[in-house]
Amino acid sequence: MELTALLCSATQRLAEAGCSSPAPDAAALLGHAVGCDPAEVHRRALLGHAVDADGPEVAALEDGVARRAAREPLQHVLGYAWFAGARLTVGPGVFVPRPETELLVERAGEILASRGEGRVQVELVDLCTGSGAVVLGVAAAVERRRQAGERLPELVLRAVEIDHRAAEYAERNIESTGMTVDLRVSDARVEFADREGQVDLVVSNPPYVPDGAVPDDPEVADHDPERALYGGSPDGLAVPLQLARHAATLLRPGGWLLMEHDDTQGESLPRLLGELGYVDVVDHRDLAGRPRFVEGRWPGR
């Protein structure tokens, strides 16, 4: 069967199932089946390439399309997600990292670079690390700056995840990068007491969905772990505020907190951080113009 026909058929089935991006998903699934990336799939399709209709590639595509049409996340079907240029292993039991979080990662790299002058080390803590996407993404962002010629200190990486299953994905992803991360399986609201007053930057993509605000997409509502979604209160801010209080105990004077939030919390969370004592609080929007993450500096007492 020609790849073009397979692409068209898969795209139509995914569109009929209500998938939001049927054509890119179909290309990713076909690429996964034939062993190449989506760009190469399109190139081969344009050249008229084909596969055996009874071969393993068509069977693998059929399985993938059926799972995706049932609204299983594409990343679960593939077994991985791309985040900040890295391929991360994901699957059932761990939150799938979102592209909009990459803006927080880039900002974290900027902050760490600015704090590195005259320092031998700077220290980062990731609260609620999930798959390890944020801590590894920040480390990669700092490394890109270093390769571009910036003189930066050594980056000490620490992360915590309460869920054992999610932490297994983080451990796997950390091992695949070869980076050294102090990964702990514990409650992010209390862990790293041994680092009190020593941390330059705390990052967090915490549970923040307001209780009762069930996401519309089945991929999220039925597959992302509830523990990674809901913020523990009607406004979704109970867990984020507990983490912000804890972060204040970890930060050096002048250290920074970066925290992702729901797009309904773009005014309330920055205000509450100010009430906790953070200064220079700024909220950032994502590429769609929605409030996405907040930063604040801890002045010390």
N, C-alpha and C positions, 0 to 999 in steps of 0.2 A: 504493500500500500504506500502511496506517495505521502510524504510528510505533510504536504499541504492539505490533503484530505483529512489526515488525522488531526491536524491543528484545527481545521474548520469544525469538524465534528465535536471535538472536545470543547471548543469555545462555545458552541451552541448549547451543548448539554449543561455547561456551567452557568451560562446566562439564564437558561430556563430554570435552573435550581436557585437563582437569586444571588449568585456570587457577585460581589461588587466589582471584581476585576477579572472577568472570565478569560479574556485574551492573554494577558500576562500569565495568569495561572495555568492556562493550557500549555503555553510555551515552556513554563517551568517544569510542568509534569512530563511533557514529552522529552525535554532535555534530560530530566532525571532518568527516564526510561531508556534513552539511547546513549546516555553517558556524555553529555556535553551541556554547555550553558545555553540559556534562551537565545542569545545573539547568534550562536552557532546553529541552533535549530532553524532560525529564520534564514540564515545563509544557505543551509543545506536544502531547505524547502524551495527557495528561489531557484536553486540549481537542479531541482527535480529529483532529489534523492528519495529513495523509498526503502521500506523494510518489509520483511516477509510477514504476510497477514497472519500466519500461524506461529510467528516467532515470539521469543520472550519479550521483545520490546513492546509489541502491541498488547500482550497480556499485562505487562507492568503498567502501561498507560491506562488500560481499562480499569485496573484495580485502583490506580491513583485518582482517576476521574470519578469513579464511583464513590470513593471516600470523600473527595472534595465536594461532590454534588450533595452529599449528605451533610455538608457544612462543617466537616472536620477541618480545622485550620490547615492551610497549605503547608505551614512549617512543620506540623505534625506528620503530614503525609510524606514530606521530603526527609524529615528527621533533622532538619537544621534551619536556622534563620540567619540572614545576613544583617549585621549590625555594625555600624561604624567601620565598614570595610573588612570585618572579620566574619568568618563562618562559625557560628556557635551551634552546638548540639542542643536541641530542645525536643520536647515531647510531652506526653501526658504528665501532669504533676508539677509543671513549672510554667511561669508566666512567659508568654512570647514577647520578646522586646520589640518596641515600636520605633519606627524611623524618627518620629518627632523627639524622642529622648536623645537623639544624637546632638541636638542643639545644646542640651545641658552638658553633654560630654565635652563639646568643643569649648564651652565657657569654662568648664573645670580646668581644661588644659591651659587656658589663658591665665587663670588665677594662679595655678601652681607655677607657671613660668614667671609671673610677676613676683612671687614670694621666694624665688630661688636665689636671688642675688646675695652673694656672700655666704650661702648656706651649703653645707655638705650634703644634707638630706632634707627632704620635705616629706610629710606623712599624710596619706589619704586614707580615710575610712569610708566604706560603703555600707550603709545600713539598709537591710532588706535587699540583699544582692541578687536573689533569684538565680538566674542562669549565670551570673557573673558578668553580664553584659556591660554594666556601667563601669565597674572597676577596671575591667580589661579595656574598655573603650577609652577611658581617660588615660590609662597607661600608654596605649597606642598613640593617642593624640600628643602626649608629651614626647614620645619617641620620635614622632614626625618632626616636631619642633627641633629636637636635638639633631636629627639628620639634616635639617635645613641650616644648621650652623649655630643655633642658639646654645650657649653654654649653660646647662641646667644641672642642678644637683641630682643625686640619686633619689629615686622615688620609692618610698616604703609604702607597700600596699597592704591594706587590711580590709576584710569584709566579713559580714555576718548574715546568716540566713536561718530562720527558725525552723523551717520545714526540711526534714531529712531528705525527702525525695528531691526537692528542688536543689538542695545543697549538693547532691550527687551530680547533678548536671553542672553546677558551678565548678566542682572539683575536676570534672572531666574537661571542661573548657579551659580551666587554668592550666591543666597538664598539657593540653594540646598546644598552648602558646609558649610553653617553657618559662613563663613568668613565675616569680615567687610571690605568693599571696598568703598572708596569715588569714586563713579561712576558718571561721568558727561557726558551729551549729548551736545557736542560742537565740535568746530573745534580744532583738536589736535595741529594745528600750532600756536595757540594763548592761549589755555586754561592753567590753573594753574599758571597764573601770580602771584597769591597770594602765590605761593611756590617758588618764585625766590630765587635761591642760597641756597635752603634748601634740595635738593634731592640728595640721595646717588647714585641711579642708575635709569637711564631711559632705558626702553626696548621698542622696536617697531618692529612689523611686518607690515610695511606700504605697500601701493600700490606701486609697483615698476616695473611692466611689461612695457617694452617700448611700447609707443603708436604705434599701427599698428601691433605689434607682437601678433596676436590672438593665444591663446593656441590651440594646436591640439586637445586635448581631449574635446568632447562635454560636459562632466561632468563639466569642468571648463568654457569653452567658453560660454555655454548656461545657466549655473546655478549659478556660483559664481557671486556676484554683481560686475558690472564694476567698481564701485567706490572703491571697495576693491582690484582691480587688477592693474589698469593702473596708471603709475607714473606721467602722465601729461606732458610728453615730449618725443621726439624721442628716447632718451637714457633711459627713465624711471626714471630719477634721480631728476626731479623737486620737487616732493613731499618729497622724502627722504631727500634732502638737506634743504628744508624748515623746516622739523622736526628736523634735526640735529642742525640747527641754534637756533631753539627754545629750544631744549634740553640744549644747552650751557648756556642759561639764567637760567635754573632751577637747574642745578647741583651745588653742593658744590665744592669748590676747591678740586681736586682730585677725584671727582665723575666720574662715568663711563656711557657711552652710549653703548648699544648693539642693533644692527639693522640688521634684515634679508635683503637680497637683491637677485636680479636675478643672475643666474650663469654667466651672461655676464658682471657683474659689480664688479668682484672680484679685479680688479686693479683700476678701476676708482673711486669707492666710497671711499676706504681707502685713496687714494691720495687726494680726495676732502676734506675728514675729516681733513687731515693734514693741508690743506690750510686754513680751518676754524679755526685752532688753537688747535685741539685735538692732544694729544701726546700718545706715547705707542700704536699706532694704529696697530692692528693685524687682519688679515682676517682668518676666519676659514672655513674649508671644511666640507661637510656632509659625511655620511658613503659611498656614492657613489663616493667620491673624487671631488665633484663639489664645487666651492666657494659658501658659503651659508650665512654667517653673519660676520659682522665686529664689533670689539670693539675698543673703544678709550677712553682715560681719559682726562677730562677737567682740565687743570692746574689752571684755574682762571687767572685773569688779575692783 
